[in-house]
């Protein structure tokens, strides 16, 4: 099955829109926005994982190095 897309509506700041219009050709804007959003979502997901690890550690739960490496590997395989 091919990749599907969907149209969504959201607002961006005028200065960001102007810069994108100046720098990115009209036919490439969706691709640029998708790639930027994917990178940002990956950062958010990783920050969340680190926060969870810190939380667990603060609760006294000890994680082995192997468990941490396995968790990071699993995260990387998802993208």
N, C-alpha and C positions, 0 to 999 in steps of 0.2 A: 504494500500500500504506500502511495506517495505521501510526502509531507504536505500537510494542509496549513493554511493560513487563515487568520480571521482578522477582520477590521475592528479596531477598538478606538474609542475616542478618549483623549486625555489632553491636558493643557501643558504646554511648555512655555518657559519665559520668552519674551520677545527677543531678547539679545541672543539666546540660544538658537531660536528659529532663524534669525537673520544670519547668524554665522553658519548654520547648516546650509541655508540656501546659497550663501556665498561660496562655500567650500565643497559642497557635495552636489553632483549633478542630480537632476530630478529623478532619473531612473534608478539611482543607487541609494536614495535616502532610507527606504525601508530596510535594506540590508545593513546599512550603517547603524541605524537605531536598534535593530535586532541584535547585532553583534555587541553593541555597547550595553544593552540591557542584559544579555546573557552573562557578560563579564561582571556586571554589578550584582546580579543575582547569585553568581558563584561566590563573590566576596561575602555577601550577606549570609549565605548558607554556611560558609566556612567560619565566619565570626560566630554564628549561632552554635556550631559544633564546638568551638573552643570554649564558649561560655558554658555549654553543658558539661564539658570536661572539668572546668574550674569549679562549677557548682557541685558536681559529684565528688571532686577532691575535697571540697570544703565540708561535705557531709561525712567525710571519713572513709568514703569508698575509694579503695586503691585500685588503680588500673595498671596492669602490666604494660611494659613497653610493647610487647607483642599485640596486646589488645588495642593500644593506641595506633600502632602501625596498620593493623587490620582494618580499623575504622577509617583511617585516612585513605587506605587503598580502595576500600569499598566506595568512599565518596568520589575519588578520582575516576573510578570506572563508570560512574553514572553520567559522566559528561564526555 
